[in-house]
Amino acid sequence: MSAEDILILGVAGIIAINRAFTGTGLRRSAVAFAATQVLNIAACVGLYFLRLDDLPRQLDAAVRLFLTGIVTWHMVLNYQTRQGWLQDYRREARQNDEGLAAPTPELDELRG
């Protein structure tokens, strides 16, 4: 397998992991979020240092920059997905807290 094949398969694996994170219940896990983001950062660093010897220098840089952009886009998408879930979770918790503290007609009748 050539370096180009390994590069493409590696980025495809990163994309699959990111899709699994955003599409499943893993977005609720802080550990899964941190692990996914560390994996994405490692992929970006790896793409920075990896050289494709078979390609001209400018094409090599363009390919690596494009793939780094894809990985970075998935990092942002993961962050937005996690923050959206956290906001919904906090809003629901706040509404539950307010609902428990608010007087209800049934409670007023019991106190009566």
Secondary structure as GFF3:
##gff-version 3
##sequence-region A 1 112
A	DSSP	alpha_helix	3	23	.	.	.	ID=ss1
A	DSSP	three_ten_helix	25	28	.	.	.	ID=ss2
A	DSSP	alpha_helix	30	49	.	.	.	ID=ss3
A	DSSP	alpha_helix	57	101	.	.	.	ID=ss4
A	DSSP	alpha_helix	105	111	.	.	.	ID=ss5
###
